[in-house]
Amino acid sequence: MSKKITIALAGNPNVGKSTLFTAITGKRQHTGNWPGVTVEKKSGSVRHHDTDIEVVDLPGTYSLTAYSQDEVIARDFIIDGKPDVVVQVVDATSLERNLYLTTQLSELGVPLVIALNMADMAEQRGDVIDLQKMSKYLEIPVVRTVGSKGEGIGGLLDAVVRESGTSPHHEHSIGYGDRVEPVIADLIEALRQDPALTSRYPPRWLAVRLLEGDEDAEKKIKVSRARDAIYSILSGIDAGEYEALMADRRYEVIAAVLPQVCTTCVGEMTASDLIDRVVTSRYLGIPIFLVLMWGAFELTFTVASPFMAMIEAVQEYLAGVAAGIQPGWLATLIGDGLIGGVGSVLIFLPNIFILLFLLAILEDSGYLARAAFVMDRLMYSIGLPGRSFIPMIVGFGCNVPAIMATRTIEDTSDRLITILINPFISCGARLPVFVLFAGLFFPENPGTVIFGLYVLGIVVAIASAKLFRATILPGKPAPFLMEMPPYRLPTAMTSVRHMWDRGSMYIRKAGGIILIGALVIWALAASPAGVEYGSAASYAGMIGQAVQPLFAPLGFNWEMTVSLIFGFVAKEIVIASLGTLYGVGEDAGALEGALLADPALGSITALAFMVFVLLYLPCIATMAVIRKETGSWKWTAFSIVFGTAVAYLAAFIIARGGALLFGGVIP
Amino acid sequence: MTGLPLAFVPAGRKVTVSEVRAGPGMFRRLSSMGLHPSSLVEVVCADRGSLIVAVAGCRYALSRGMAMKVMVQEEGA
């Protein structure tokens, strides 16, 4: 008969839980080398012999007292989700710190199995870990695993299935010593007045949590009938002192066990530290960061161009075929709508993919956490913790995962500000607009112009953060405290996989929402019947002309206006709709010609347009994630209005300032 | 035995934590990361205000403000 059990993968951040999850379930999960990659629990399943195992991958947590949103998710699942077995994934290279969580998990009374992960790295370093002794002293099964190579998965599942049958389970709690234990006993006694509570949570665990001043445990007591008895015990002691005693005791236990099970488990100065001395040093830190980012954008531009030429050649061929199709309306649908619209976006996929690949390398190597450290002082001076810098970098790829990554930020207003400024960080979807316009109107140094736009996005984000701190969200950022993961050499395979995970979204978008957008714009440009395609008399022309006066001060013509209106669906649509409206499908490469020939467009207007696209309202997907993460329509609306106002102002300054400086007349 | 704040320890020096003068929340957080009284700490980088320290085989970045609250004793002192 088959059995069904649920197990939870818990553990400190960045110990390889998601990699192990992938190895167990075969379900791919985004991983990276910085704490806080997983911010939501993910589940998958596997069948082991005759047991169906539901595996839940949890965000990393240092302890069962939760501080940030992602840790709350993990803690709640372990405590209230009642998994049959908790697998604590332990980083074999830093046992001491990892075992602290073990001492807390073992108080829960849930069957526990330790997956001694990254064991190969510990062994390479010369550590010898005695699994049997470790199991014996901790009274918890320990299994050696190497998630990245899929080693030890069978053994781990064997242990999990075995443990799932061992209920009711005793709590292997550690003793807290002569001063603390009597108080714990009193608290347990008091808790027994509320059987409903003690049947849901192990009383000893609740007592320990209460002594440590855990807010969540206090909340549970507030509504309990045991409340008064517990308050009278707690009011009689100095909680801070007890808390310190208990933390000491936990480490004493760990310190006693550790030398028995592990030889040479002590950190020496490693290559990681030597690299850190350089990349985080006072004078070199920020320059190194800037050079890396600038190099990434230059590479994005140069490496992509041969690929772009290839895609362009294919499109040119297809356009030639399409032009011969009968009847004529079908030819323009395919030529102008499909190839002109979607094709204009596809051409920039090489840029997006190369940028994502380079970002994946930054993530996988562990440098991202250093960038946050290097930027901490700058971030602090604008009123944000250094941790907020990571979502900003992730936002270069896409704002949606970036805004989700803010869950690791503990303080609510720190987090809200980080979310609100993220849409200013230029994502991959905006890159096509920049590549096209910068390449056309600034042919000598397009890479530098694009880099400048990215910098502008960061500057606007920073200025906005400072503004929010000074006005609507006052306060001081939480002090910086973050783990620096050891550097790992990213393999080409994993970085390519990351690139694909995030980049395939852009392909799906091109075949979905952008295709639909291009077709709608084509339909608007081709109707009413008999109208000249894409002319001012078409519906698209009418819409554009109706709204265009609003954008006239910025120098945008009606075609650009229409593209901006549709661009809120997804920012690539700006290019797709320009391609459709300028009717360039028959001859790939003609969008460039058509744009250059348009008398309304000069380099100043092009710059104003790029800046507007950079800053104006976030795309639909970003809006949705802002709504979800802030839980408020008010902040979502604020983000939209603020972004558009800033974009308008910035584009206006460029358009008018440019006209003043160079005497150009903006029609 | 109070010693000096961790923030004043130069890079490359190994010290022992003697006291963590932080509020209950921060104390728990530091404890769960391995920074607790009697733990051994090595300062890895300390030339930009915030510092990177090695504790129990892990590297943490912490702000100078927080490093001021962690009192340490030099080894052998």
Contacts between the chains, C-beta under 8 A, distances in Angstrom:
chain1	res1	chain2	res2	distance
A	62	B	29	7.2
A	62	B	32	3.9
A	62	B	33	5.6
A	63	B	28	6.7
A	63	B	29	7.7
A	63	B	31	7.7
A	63	B	32	3.5
A	65	B	28	5.5
A	65	B	29	8.0
A	65	B	32	7.4
A	67	B	25	7.5
A	67	B	29	6.3
A	93	B	57	5.9
A	94	B	56	6.0
A	94	B	57	3.7
A	94	B	58	4.7
A	95	B	56	7.9
A	95	B	57	7.3
A	96	B	34	6.0
A	96	B	56	3.7
A	96	B	57	6.6
A	97	B	33	6.3
A	97	B	34	4.0
A	97	B	55	7.2
A	97	B	56	4.5
A	97	B	57	7.0
A	97	B	58	5.4
A	100	B	31	7.3
A	100	B	32	5.5
A	100	B	34	6.8
A	101	B	32	7.1
A	212	B	28	6.5
A	213	B	24	5.1
A	213	B	28	7.9
A	239	B	24	7.0
A	240	B	24	5.8
A	240	B	27	7.5
A	243	B	24	6.1
A	243	B	27	6.5
A	243	B	28	6.8
A	244	B	20	7.9
A	244	B	27	6.9
A	244	B	37	7.2
A	247	B	27	7.5
A	247	B	28	7.3
A	247	B	31	4.0
A	247	B	36	5.3
A	248	B	36	6.7
A	248	B	37	6.2
A	248	B	38	7.2
A	250	B	31	7.8
A	251	B	31	7.9
A	251	B	36	5.6
A	251	B	38	7.1
A	251	B	39	6.9
A	265	B	57	7.1
A	266	B	57	7.4
A	267	B	42	7.7
A	267	B	54	5.5
A	267	B	56	7.5
A	267	B	57	4.2
A	267	B	58	7.8
A	269	B	42	7.8
A	269	B	44	7.9
A	272	B	59	7.0
A	273	B	44	5.0
A	273	B	54	7.1
A	273	B	59	7.5
A	276	B	44	6.0
A	276	B	45	5.6
A	276	B	52	5.9
A	276	B	59	7.3
A	277	B	11	7.5
A	277	B	44	7.3
A	277	B	45	5.8
A	280	B	45	5.3
A	280	B	48	6.8
A	280	B	52	6.6
A	281	B	45	7.2
A	281	B	47	5.9
A	281	B	48	7.1
A	282	B	47	4.6
A	282	B	48	4.4
A	285	B	48	6.6
A	369	B	61	7.6
A	372	B	61	7.8
A	373	B	50	6.6
A	373	B	52	7.0
A	373	B	61	4.4
A	374	B	48	7.8
A	376	B	50	5.2
A	376	B	61	7.3
A	376	B	63	6.9
A	377	B	48	6.8
A	377	B	49	5.7
A	377	B	50	6.9
A	380	B	63	7.5
A	386	B	50	7.6
A	386	B	61	7.5
A	479	B	26	7.9
A	479	B	62	7.5
A	479	B	63	4.5
A	479	B	65	5.2
A	479	B	66	4.8
A	480	B	50	5.9
A	480	B	61	6.3
A	480	B	62	6.3
A	480	B	63	3.9
A	480	B	66	7.4
A	481	B	29	7.0
A	481	B	30	7.7
A	481	B	33	7.6
A	481	B	60	6.6
A	481	B	61	7.3
A	481	B	62	4.9
A	481	B	63	7.0
A	481	B	66	6.2
A	482	B	60	6.8
A	482	B	61	5.1
A	482	B	62	7.9
A	483	B	33	7.4
A	483	B	58	6.1
A	483	B	59	6.9
A	483	B	60	5.6
A	483	B	61	7.9
A	484	B	52	6.0
A	484	B	59	4.0
A	484	B	60	6.6
A	484	B	61	5.5
A	485	B	59	7.8
A	486	B	59	7.2
